Amino acid sequence: MATVTATAVQTAKNYIAGAWVAPDGKRTVERRNPANHDDVVGTVTMSTRDQARVAIEAARNALPAWRNTPPPVRGKILFKAWQLMTEQIDELAAILTREEGKTINESKGEILRSINVLEFMAGEGRRIIGETLPSELPKNLAYTLKQPLGVVAVITPWNFPICIPVWKIAPALITGNTVVFKPATITSFTGMALVKIFEQAGVPAGVLNMVVGSGGEVGDELIKHRDIKAISFTGSTEIGSKLYAEGAAGLKKVQCEMGGKNPIVVMEDADLDLAVASTVQGAFGSTGQRCTATSRAVVIDSIADEFVKRVKAAAEKLVVGDGSKPGVQMGPSVDQAQFNTVLEYLKIGKDEGAKLVLGGNKLTGGEYDKGMFVQPTIFDHVKTTMRLAQEEIFGPVLSVIRVKDYEEALRVANDCAYGLSSSIYTQDVSRFFDFAERVETGMTHVNSPTTGGEAHIPFGGMKGTGVGVREQGTVAIDFFTEIKAVYVDFTGKKRESNIY
């Protein structure tokens, strides 16, 4: 059995009806390693709307047989994918690091999370259960079924190009849906490596399809096509809100996971060593390019000087460079557009009057000139009205906001359009339970970083972060299924209908 390698594929292809086929568009994008522009990963030709329709048709044709496949049998295929991914973790991590830029350790961490999701969802093949309910009538049985929606679209970003697709595709497949998957263009080769895992695991032709292309053409077709019954999207709030509205207009089921501006609240009684280590990990891990990144540190003023001093000292020690090399702790921005965005926010922070404590510039000289590297950056004395405190940067930038007490800290933590993740560092039991109840985020952590999650626990946020049913855990099954209520009357007698 062939395994994927970091240099095996140089031209991106689509996977439609069980075959790898060339995209049919004319526009081509060259993908280079963001840590080394001399390294050409490959070329990606954009697919057309027509090719997206072909993929949808393939998924529609494969639907009857797949939905009639018993869920435990579907689960065996996902267990095989789990086994293959476990065996190929090193090869997959090499591809991911080369194309996306994160460190090898971060890539392996992402793949391990994906393996956990596959294991959990494979087991759900024996747990897709409805419920029996008592009827108000004698000799009547009422029960519910969970049934697949049909053909579903999965649209994913570049920052977790294995894990996010897995946590959408796996529940879609285990519940009997067929899938058309559109990866981010700049991580098309990682997307191909993932689909090959499912192909090798025995997913039947047409059940899982992949189409590379732009959101404006391929993505738009997936949103508008009448045969697409549901859309699972992760990306920007701007695009997600438009997608949600268009999907609703077509009476499609839609879930969108979007931006984040996650606060870590550090109280005066916090274990500072622990809070500092978690802040550095959350702010600068994955180059800050994750929706759960620690973007704001909301710190009680009496300990703020010491907190900033320690965070700066720890961040100064981070080794920035090519993520494929041993010892590197932070990689580059993923591409030129994201690099430019981060640099623009560094300028905004300086212009707004925030105090620059560390970094604030791109890294230059030697190997840095071949990639898109930004210094780990800390701004102090950030005001909540500043763009630095309100807008998602998606880079290695931490904003420190000083507050006088717990109530102000809570208000500042909630003073944001986003609501994905949060954390609080305190030894006060009543305080952290109060915070967990009142903070406006879909996930919160006590004495642990804003990042992280587990395969069996729901993932998602409030406010501008997310709409629709949450992802992961058993709620993922709920999104990809319809509930049907069944009434069985075994009296053998005619009865009058009730008011409904």
N, C-alpha and C positions, 0 to 999 in steps of 0.2 A: 504494500500500500504506500502510495506516495505521500510525502509530507510537504508542507509549505516551507519555503525558504525565503530569506530576505531579498534574494536577487532573482527569484524564479520567474517573475512576471514583469514585463516592461511596458506592456500595453494593456490598459484596463478594458475589461469586457463585461458585458451583461450576462446574467444567468436567467434564461427564459425557457420554460417548458423542459427543464432538465438538460439544457445545452448551453455552452458558453459561446456567445455570439458577439460580434463586433458592434459597437454603437453605430447608428446610422446617420449621425449629424455631421456637420462640416466644421464646427468650431472645436479646436483642440487646446487643452491646457497642459502645460508641462509642470510636473510636480517634482520639486527638488527637496532634498533633506534640509529642514529649517536650521539645523546646526552646521551644515556644510553645503553651501550652494554649488560646490563643484560636483556633488553627488546627485545625479539625476535619478530619481526613483522610477520615473516612467512618464508616459503621456496618457492623458484622459481625453477621449473624444466625447463630446456631449451627445446624448441620445435625443431624439426628437419626440414630440408628442405622439406620433404614430407608433413608435416603438414602445412607449409606455402603454398604449392601448393594447398592443400585442401581448405584453406581459399580463395585463389585467385579464385579457381573454384566456390566457393559459391558466391563470389562477381560477377563473370561473369554471373552466372545463374540468379542472382537477378537484373541484369542491365536492361533488357528490360522493366520490369514492372515499375521500379523506374524512368527511364528516361522518360517514358510516363505518369508518375504522374504529374499533373499540378504543376508548381512551387509554386503557392500560397498554395496548399495543403501541399507540402513539408515544406513551411514556417510555417504552423500550428504546425507541429511536432517539429520544432525548437523552436517555441514559448512555447510549452509544456515543452521542455527541459529547457528553460529559467526559467519557473515557478518552476520546480522541483529543479533546482540548487539553486534558491533563497530560497526555503523552507528548503533545506538541507545544507545550508552554514556552519553551526556549525559542523555538522558531517563530511563534506568533509574537513574542515579546520583541524579537529583533525587527520584525516588520513594523510593528507598532511604533517603536522608538525611532526608527529610521524615517518614517513618514510623518509622525505627529510631533516628535521631539522630546517627549518626556523621558525620564531616566529609565534604564532597564529595570531597576527595582520597582519603580512606579508602574511600568508596563506589566510586570509580573503580578503586582498587586491587583491591577485591573482585571487581568485574566483569571486570577484566583477568585475574585468576586463573581466573574461570569460563570466559572465552574460551579460555585455555590448556587447561583440562580438556576442553572441547568439541573442540578441535582434536586433542588426543591421542586421545580416545576415538573420534572419527570415523575416525581412522587405524586403530584396532584392528579395524574392520570387515574389514580385509584380513589381520588377524593373529590371528584366533581359531583357534588351531591346537592340534591334539593332537600325538601323536608315534607313530612306528612303532617297534615293539620286536621284538627277535629272539625267536623261539619256540624251545623246546627240541626241537620236532619238525620233521622235514623237510617241505618244501612246505607250510608253515603261515605265515600272516601274522597278526601281532597289531598292533592300533593302537587309539588312543583318540580319542574325540570329546568336544567340549564342547558341551552342549546347554542351552537355557534352562530355568529352574525352572518358570516359569508366571506366575501373577499375583503381583506382589510389592508390599509396602507400604513407602512412604518417609515417615518421620516426622521432621520437622526443627525446629530451634530458631529463635529470632528474631535471634540475634546475627550470623549470616552468612546472611541469608534468600535470597540468590541463589547464592552459591558452594557451600554445603553441599548444597542440593537438586540442583544441577548435578552435583556429583561423586558423587551417588547415582543420579540419573535417567539420566544419560548412559551409564554402563556397563550399567545395567539394560536400556535400550533397545537398545544396540548388540548385546547378546547374545541378543535376541529375546524378552525378557520384556515383559509389559504391566504398567502401574504405576498404583497409586492413591496419590496424594501428599497428605499432610496437613501443611500449613504451620502454623507457630505462629500463633495467632489474632491477635496484635498486629502481625504483619507479613503479613496476608492480602493486602493490595493489592500488595505487592512480589511475593508468590507468584503473584498473577494476572498481573502484568506478565511474569514469567518464563514461565508457561505459554503466554501469547500468543506469545512468541518461538517456542516449539516448534510451536504451532498454525500460525503463518505459515510455518514451515519445511516443513510438509507432513506432520507426524506424523498418521497415519490416526486417524479417529474411534475412540474407545475404547481406544487404545493407551496414552495418557496421560490420566489423570483426576485432578482435584483436588477435595477436599472440605474445607471449613472447618468447624471445630467443636472441641469439647472433647476432651481426652484421655480423660476418663472415659466418653464415649459413642462418638464417632467413632473415637478411638484404640483403645478397648477392642474395638470391632467388628473393626477391622483386625487386631488381635492374635489374636482368637479365631475368626474366620471360617475355615471349613475350606478354602475356595478360595484363601486366601492361603498361598503356599508359602514366602515368606521375608519378613523384616522388617529394614529398615535404619533404625536410630534414632540420633539425636544429641540429647543432653539431659543431665539431671541423673543422678547415680549412683543416687540413690534410685529414680527412675522406671525407669531402664535396667535395674537389677538385677531388679526385679519383672517387667518386660517380658521379659527374657531367660528367666526361670523359666517364665513362662506360655507363651512361644513354644516352649520345649523340651518342655513338657508336651503341646503339640499337634504335636510332631515337625516343627516349622518350623525353617528355617535362619535364624539371627539374628546380626546384628552390632550392637554398641552402642558408641558413642563417648561418653564421659561427662566427668567432671570433671578438673580439673588444679590443681596447686599448684606451679608450675614454678620451679626454682631456677636462678639464675645464680651460678656460683662464680667469685670474683675472687681470684686468687692474688697473692702479693707481687711477682711479676715481670710482672704484666699491664700492657698499655698502658692506663693509667687513662682517658685521654681517650676511647678507643674503648669501654671497658667502661661508662663513665658514660653516653655517648650511647646505647648499646644498652640499658642498664637503663631509662633514661627512656622510650625508644621502647617497650620491651616492657611496662613497668608502666603507662603512662598512655595509650598509643595505643589507639584504640577504647574509651576510657574504662575500660580494664581489662576490658572485656566480651568476652573471647575465651578459649577454653580453653587457648591457648598463652601467655597473658599471663605476664609475669615477676612472680611474686607474692612470691618470696623472694630476697633477695640474701645469699649466704653468703660472707662476706668475711674474709680473713686479718686478724687483729687489728692487726698492725703498720701496715697501710695503711687501716684502717677509718675513722679520723677524717677523713682526706683524701678518701676515697671518698664518705662521707656529705656532707661539705661541698660537694663538686662536684655530686653528684646533687641536693641541695637547691637550689643556685644555678641549675641547669638547669631543674628543675621549677618554680621560682618564675617563670620567664620564659614558661611555657606560657600561651597564650591560650585561655581556656575560654569557650564560648558556643554560639550557634546554628551548627551545622555547615554550613549553607548559605551562610554569609557568608565572604568572603575573609579569609584570615589566621587563622581559628580553627583551633586545633590539637587541641582536645579538646571533645567534645560532652557531652550530658547522659546520665544513666541512662535506660534505655529506657522505664520506666514506674514508677508509684508503688510497686508491690511491690518492684522491684529497688532503687529509691531508698531505701526503708525498710530493706531488708536491709543496704545499704552503711552507712547511718547507724547501724544497730544494731551492726555490727562496729567502727565507729569508737569507739563507747562501750565495747565489749568490750575493745578494745586499751588504752584509757585505764584501765579498771578493772583489767586484768591487770597493770598496772605497766610496760608498754612506754614508752619515752621518745618522746614526740611531737616530731618534728623540724619537720614542716611540715604545714599543713592541719588535717584532723581535723574539719571541719564542712561543712555545706552552704553554698553561695554564695547571698547575698541582695542585694536592692536592684536597682532598674532592671529590665532584661530578665530577670535571674536569677529574679525572683519569678514569671515566667510559665512557668518550666521546672523541671526536676529536676536541678540542678547540684551537684556535690560538688567540694570542693577537691582537687587532687592532694595525696595524703597519704603521709608517710613516718614510719614508726615505727622507732626504733633500739633496740638492746639487747633484741631479742625473743628469748625462750627457746623452744626447740623444743617444750616442753610446753604452750605457750600456744595457745589456739584460733586466734589470729592467724596462727600458723605452721603450722597443721594443716588448717584448713577453707577451702574455696573461697569467696571473697568476691564475685568478679565485679564489681569496681569498681576505681577508681584508687588502690589502696592497696598500698604496698611495705613489706615487713617486712625489716629488716636484722638478720641473725644473725651474730655475731662468733665466729670459731673460731681455734684456735692454729696449725693446720698442715693439710696436704693431707689426711691420713687422717681427721681430724675433719671437714673440709669434705665429704668424700665420704660419711661416715656421716650427717651432717646432711642432705645432699641426698637421701639415700635414706630418711630417717626421716619418711615420709609415706605416707598410704594411696593416694595417686595416683602415676601414673608416665607422664605424657604426654611432656613435653619438658624439656630442660635445656640449659645451656650452661656452658662454662668459658673463662675468659680467662687465658692463660698463654703464655709463649714456650718452655716446656719441652716438647719433642716427646714424650719418653717419658711425661711426665705426662698430656698430653691423650689419648694412645692408651690409657693405663691407665684414664683416666676414661671414655672411650668404651666400654671393655669392661665396667667394673664398675658404672656408674651404672644405676639401675633405671628407665629411661625408654625409651619406644618410639622416641623421636627425641632426638638430642643434637647440639649445635652447638659448634664450636670457634672462639672469637673472633668470634662473631656472635650475634644475639639469640635468645631462646627461641622467638620467633615466626617464622612463615614456613615455606614448603614449596614443592614444585614438583609439577606435574600428573603427572609420570611416576614419582614417588617415593612409596613407601607412606607412608601417614599413619595414626597411631594410637599407643596407649599400652599400658602394662602395669598390673598390679595393679588398683586400683579405677577406673582410667581406661577400660579397654576390654576387651571380650570378643568373640570371633568373628574372622573374617578381616579384615585391615586394609583401609582404603579407599585409593583412588587408585592410580595405576600399574597394572601388569598384574595385581596381586593383586585388584583390584576385579573383573576379569573372572572370577577364580576364585570369588569369592563368589556371583556371579549366574549361575553355571553348575553343571551336574552333569557329572561325568566318566563316560563310558561306555566300557568296554573291549570291543573287537570281535575275535573269533577267526575267521579264514578258513582252512579246510582245503581245499587244492586237490589232494590226492592222489587223490581219487575212491575211496578205500578206507575200509572200516570199521576203526575202531581202538578199543581199550579206553579207557574213561574214566580219567583220573587220579584221585588220591585226593580231589580237590575236586569 
